[in-house]
Amino acid sequence: MPFPDNTPDINELINLPVGEIALLPVDLLAVLQREIDAAAKQMKAVTTRFNTALEVRFATRAAKERSALGKDTGTVRFDEGEFTIVADLPKRVDWDQNRLAAMVERIRAAGDDPAEYVEISFKVPERNYVAWPDAIRQGFEPARTVRTGTLKVMLEPNEVRR
């Protein structure tokens, strides 16, 4: 059956071979891409709402269980009917970079190796790198590796020209 009579919907795409999807007309691919984007946004909103409902229902109990174990963060398990609820409250730690740098200098000044206490990494923002003079860039070149990310293709209709 020719397009558009055999137009797959987004629920059928999961079972279609990638090669068949790739051969669909571009206008159909554009329609499917918009439908997928809309479905993804809807799923994200539903997931957020559902997770908030789970928090409303189980956060207080999880906090009590965590408190009983003397924990502020981490995973607790408790039963609710026929289910075991696993509630994880991850620990997120942020370090003040300026204060850490000062501590590293104090450790170094005391004759100790800061690497025994902290992980030190160096980064060069790409925007800065491309703005440097060639002589400086050449010195940094051996330390630089460029990798590509994942290709993202967007299908946008052309503007109607008159």
TASULQUI-V697410 format. One record per residue. N is the residue number from 1. SS is DSSP state (helix for helix, strand for strand, loop for the rest). PHI is phi as a letter, one per 20 degrees, with the letter a starting at -180 (none if undefined). NEAR is the number of other C-alpha atoms within 12 Angstrom. Layout:
n->{N:N}
ss->{SS:SS}
phi->{PHI:PHI}
near->{NEAR:NEAR}
This chain:
n->{1:2:3:4:5:6:7:8:9:10:11:12:13:14:15:16:17:18:19:20:21:22:23:24:25:26:27:28:29:30:31:32:33:34:35:36:37:38:39:40:41:42:43:44:45:46:47:48:49:50:51:52:53:54:55:56:57:58:59:60:61:62:63:64:65:66:67:68:69:70:71:72:73:74:75:76:77:78:79:80:81:82:83:84:85:86:87:88:89:90:91:92:93:94:95:96:97:98:99:100:101:102:103:104:105:106:107:108:109:110:111:112:113:114:115:116:117:118:119:120:121:122:123:124:125:126:127:128:129:130:131:132:133:134:135:136:137:138:139:140:141:142:143:144:145:146:147:148:149:150:151:152:153:154:155:156:157:158:159:160:161:162}
ss->{loop:loop:loop:loop:loop:loop:loop:loop:loop:loop:loop:loop:helix:helix:helix:loop:loop:helix:helix:helix:helix:helix:loop:loop:loop:helix:helix:helix:helix:helix:helix:helix:helix:helix:helix:helix:helix:helix:helix:helix:helix:helix:helix:helix:helix:helix:helix:helix:helix:helix:helix:helix:helix:helix:helix:helix:helix:helix:helix:helix:helix:helix:helix:helix:helix:helix:helix:helix:loop:loop:loop:loop:loop:strand:strand:strand:strand:strand:strand:strand:loop:loop:strand:strand:strand:strand:strand:strand:strand:loop:loop:loop:loop:loop:loop:loop:helix:helix:helix:helix:helix:helix:helix:helix:helix:helix:helix:helix:helix:loop:loop:loop:loop:helix:helix:helix:loop:loop:loop:loop:loop:loop:loop:loop:loop:helix:helix:helix:helix:helix:helix:loop:loop:helix:helix:helix:helix:helix:helix:helix:helix:loop:loop:loop:loop:loop:loop:loop:loop:loop:loop:loop:loop:loop:loop:loop:loop:loop:loop:loop:loop:loop}
phi->{none:f:f:e:f:d:f:f:e:f:f:e:f:f:e:e:f:g:f:f:f:f:e:f:g:g:f:f:g:f:f:f:f:f:f:f:f:f:f:f:f:f:f:f:f:f:f:f:f:f:f:f:f:f:f:g:f:d:f:f:f:f:f:f:f:f:f:f:e:m:d:e:c:o:d:c:c:b:e:c:m:e:c:d:e:d:d:d:d:f:e:d:d:d:d:f:f:f:f:f:f:f:f:f:f:f:f:f:f:e:n:e:e:f:f:f:d:c:e:d:c:d:c:c:f:g:g:f:g:f:e:f:f:g:f:f:g:f:f:e:g:f:e:d:c:d:d:e:e:e:f:c:d:d:d:c:f:f:f:f:d:c}
near->{7:9:14:14:9:12:22:24:22:23:13:16:21:13:13:17:12:12:10:16:23:16:14:23:19:18:20:25:28:22:23:28:23:20:19:21:17:15:18:16:14:14:15:14:14:14:15:14:14:14:17:14:13:18:20:14:16:25:25:14:22:31:27:19:26:23:17:14:15:13:18:19:21:20:22:27:23:21:15:13:7:7:9:13:21:22:26:21:20:12:11:9:7:8:12:10:14:10:12:18:18:14:22:23:18:16:18:17:12:11:11:15:17:20:14:12:14:18:14:15:9:8:13:17:11:14:9:13:20:16:13:17:12:12:12:14:18:14:13:19:16:10:13:16:11:9:6:7:6:6:6:8:10:16:17:15:14:8:6:5:5:3}
